[in-house]
Amino acid sequence: MKRVLWQGVLALALLMAAAAGGVAWWLTQPLPLAAAKVRLAVEPGMSPREIARGWVAAGVQTPERLLFESFRWSGESRRIRAGLYEAAAGDTPTDLLHKMVEGLALPSSVRFVEGWTFRQLRAELARAEGLKPGTASWSDAEVMAALGAPGLPAEGRFFPDTYRYLPGAADLAVLRQAFNAMKLQLEEAWAVRTPDSPLRSPDEALTLASIVEKETGVEGDRGLVAGVFVNRLRRGMLLQTDPTVIYGLGSAFDGNLRKRDLLADTPFNTYTRAGLPPTPIALPGRASLRAAVQPEPTRALYFVARGDGSSEFSEQLADHNRAVNKYQRAASRGPER
């Protein structure tokens, strides 16, 4: 009887050893994937079982229970960190767990677009996945103070680009990247300005660049648009640019710019006030910054949109009025520039 019992115990031990050996072997084998790369966003608070289920649903073609038990048996399942992870061809179950325990997450990104206002930038920042929204309740002034620029208007001070970050990063860190990037781009642009530029400071260059950004629909027109505004500044003419008026209207702008809007005086109405507006009106890109400080030589003082994104440029008012009649009045009876 005892001999039979010991034989049973020995058989069970051998089976357990074989099973353990099989699991150890499986842990070193590449995971079968539904695609070359499979990604999973591990959210804070997800249990190991939910994580295993998520991987299988995402395309890791292995039994959910087996994946879960491998996490649990490792003794490290509670150390898994939140983040966006990727299982690639050749990754083993051990590799996958290591990535999650060590926090080897893929960086996320947020993109700020040329021509956006700071309000639009902040809205996009609030939507960015995985960022800590530390500045969500702050005023623009509080944001700038935290960036070490108290009293500086926020508009136009952040370079439009794609910024990468790791999950859990503070949104202020992304803002700091964009703020420092714009400082660098503006310094570089100001250093190569034309000697006879009427712009008196980098801030004026930034403001003009923001106007150029909003007025340009075709890349090839950018230098000429800047040239027109520079010519007007030199002569003391009103800039008469619609985007500054629209910016000054703020939320009151309903998409239709009327003659009364052009006559209503605000600090940003360049139909009623000479010179540049008090701050930028949008995020200018690198091309607009360069155009502002190195405008294309031109004698043109006027331009009007053709309706296809490009503009018609004129040196004389009579020619400009004919262009307005041709491209704008017949179509919409809109205001002249």
Buried (B, 14 or more C-beta within 10 A) or exposed (E): EEEEEEEEEEEEEEEEEEEEEEBEEBBEEEBEBEEEEBBBBBEEEBEBBEBBBBBBEBBBEBEBEEBBBBBBEBEBBEEBBBBBBBBBEEBBBBBBBBBBBEBBBBEBEBEBBBBBBBEBBBEBBEEBEBBBEEBEEBEBEEBBBBBEBEEBBBBBBBBBBEBEBBBBBBBBBBBBBBBBBBBEBBEEBBEEBEEEBBBEEBBBBBBBBBBBBBBBBEEEBBBBBBBBBBBBBEEEBEBBBBBBBBBBBEEEEEEEBEEEBBEBEBEBBBBBBEBBBEBBBBBBBBBBBBBBBBBBEBEBBBBBBBEEEBBBBBBEEEBBBBBBEBBBBEEEEBBBB
